[in-house]
Amino acid sequence: MSVIKELEASVESPEEIFFPSGEFLSDEPVFDNYQHLQQIMLLIKCLDWWWRERQDFFCASNLTIYYSRNQPKSKDFRGPDFFVVLGVDRQKPRNSWVVWQEDGKYPNLIVEIMSEITADKDRRLKKRVYQDIFRIPDYFWFDPETLEFAGFVLVSGKYEALKPNFQGHLWSQQLEMYLGIHSKQLRFFTPEGIIVPTPDEAAESAKQEAELAKQEAELAKQRSQLELTQQRVYKLAAKLRELGIDPNSL
């Protein structure tokens, strides 16, 4: 039986579903390479910081998604590289994503970071699984080496390719923001097209803004002092003229 058939067969009818209890640990391999790891960490850091005031979402990487007790164990199918689930408790500790322990919730968005090894599975097998079984609303993939970038939205049960805007960014209906390439990395962008910063970038930007404000305050102070000096000069010149002295002759 093919992997996709095994996955389809593992989704049981409501009458047959048995929800095992206990702890479910993630069973995912290590990241393909350092670049792969850095990209995933970047997505997590940016979204966690941008939504730092929110407690109604969960984002993670490389976690097994458990959705059925008959779930096949196969090296051909692994958990998503990056996923986001909306409407859940952000602070709840999780060692994996167990659908029946999360009120039946699947991810709202999945991003696969492709490599030479995983590219074909991401384009074919995983796309079919996310469309036909998980029914993930937003699916994206990105290759840090070739910069291949694509996104899909689920419409009437089938994925439709997203069209890029003039900046080459793709819109995520679920996150209500864009995804796009910046400096050869996949980043989030606001609806206005502004890049979502990392915490370090935000701190550096705040530092620069504070320094700029300090410089502007110093310039304003200097302008004020110059205006006071000019006023004194004008008053002195007027006084000299009252005394019959031409200030230009001094």
Buried (B, 14 or more C-beta within 10 A) or exposed (E): EEBBEBBBEBBEEEEEEEEEEEEBEBEBEEBBBEBBBEBBBBBBBBBBBBBEEEEEBBBBBBBBBBBBEBBBEEEEBBBBBBBBBBEBEEEEEBEBBBBBBBEEBBBBBBBBBBBEEBBEBBBEBBBBBBBBBBEBBBBBBBBBEEEBBBBBBBEEEEBEEBEBEEEEBBBBEBBEBBBBBEEEBBBBBEEEEEBBBBEEBBEEEEEEEEEEEEEEEEEEEEEEEEEEEEEEEEEEBEEBEEEEEEEEEE
